[in-house]
Amino acid sequence: MRRPSSNYCPQAARHRADWAEIWDDRVVAGRFLTLADVAETLNISASQTYALVRSGDLPAIKIGGRGQWRVEASALEEFIARKYEQTRDFVQAHPFGSDDV
């Protein structure tokens, strides 16, 4: 068994283990999505995704020194739900085939 270094602190090691558990991929994975992830989910281009973010239609945050955009998964789900509602309203206002008869 390897002997701990002279600056070994059991409390700090336990604290690091606690954070490792919190930040485990299974716990945090999927909270934030890249614009590429969002584009893939919606089956649209990266530029269309960027336009949704820049217009404010899809809430996102800009992080890091290089300004990487991230969309919270829950914000994407809310966006999708809003689009379903808008589509439902459109379909009700413009029934298919009503002008054909």
C-alpha positions in Angstrom: 0.0 0.0 0.0 1.3 3.4 -0.9 2.0 5.7 2.0 0.3 9.1 1.8 2.5 12.2 1.3 3.3 14.4 4.3 0.6 16.9 3.3 -2.1 14.2 3.0 -5.4 15.3 4.6 -8.1 12.7 5.0 -10.9 15.4 5.2 -9.7 16.9 1.9 -9.6 13.5 0.3 -13.2 12.8 1.5 -14.3 16.2 0.2 -12.8 15.5 -3.2 -14.6 12.2 -3.3 -17.9 13.9 -2.5 -17.4 16.4 -5.4 -16.4 13.5 -7.7 -19.7 11.9 -6.9 -21.7 15.1 -7.4 -19.9 15.8 -10.8 -20.1 12.2 -11.9 -21.3 12.0 -15.5 -24.4 10.2 -14.5 -25.5 13.1 -12.3 -24.5 16.1 -14.3 -24.5 14.7 -17.9 -27.0 16.4 -20.1 -27.7 19.5 -18.1 -26.1 21.7 -20.7 -25.9 21.1 -24.4 -23.7 22.6 -27.0 -25.2 24.2 -30.1 -24.1 21.2 -32.1 -26.1 19.0 -29.7 -29.1 21.2 -30.0 -28.8 21.2 -33.8 -28.6 17.4 -33.8 -31.6 17.1 -31.5 -33.8 19.4 -33.6 -32.3 18.1 -36.9 -31.4 21.6 -38.0 -28.1 23.3 -39.0 -25.7 24.8 -36.6 -26.3 28.3 -38.1 -30.1 27.9 -37.6 -29.4 26.9 -33.9 -27.2 30.0 -33.5 -29.9 32.2 -35.0 -32.5 30.8 -32.5 -30.1 31.6 -29.6 -29.1 35.1 -30.9 -32.8 36.0 -31.5 -33.7 35.0 -28.0 -36.1 32.3 -29.1 -33.9 29.7 -27.4 -32.4 30.8 -24.1 -28.7 30.1 -23.7 -25.6 31.1 -21.8 -22.2 32.1 -23.1 -19.3 30.8 -21.1 -15.6 30.6 -21.1 -12.9 32.8 -22.6 -13.8 31.8 -26.2 -17.5 32.4 -25.6 -18.9 29.0 -26.0 -22.7 28.8 -26.1 -24.6 26.3 -23.9 -28.3 25.6 -23.8 -29.8 24.0 -20.7 -31.6 20.8 -21.5 -34.7 22.0 -19.7 -34.7 25.2 -21.8 -34.6 23.1 -25.0 -37.5 21.0 -23.7 -39.5 24.2 -23.0 -38.7 25.5 -26.4 -39.9 22.3 -28.0 -43.1 22.4 -26.0 -43.7 26.1 -27.1 -43.2 25.0 -30.7 -45.7 22.2 -30.3 -48.2 24.7 -28.9 -47.6 27.2 -31.7 -48.0 24.4 -34.3 -51.2 23.2 -32.7 -52.6 26.8 -32.8 -51.6 27.2 -36.4 -53.2 23.9 -37.4 -56.5 24.8 -35.7 -56.5 28.2 -37.3 -55.7 26.8 -40.8 -57.4 23.4 -41.1 -56.0 21.2 -43.9 -58.4 20.9 -46.8 -61.0 23.3 -45.7 -60.5 25.5 -48.8 -60.3 22.4 -51.1 -64.1 21.7 -51.0 
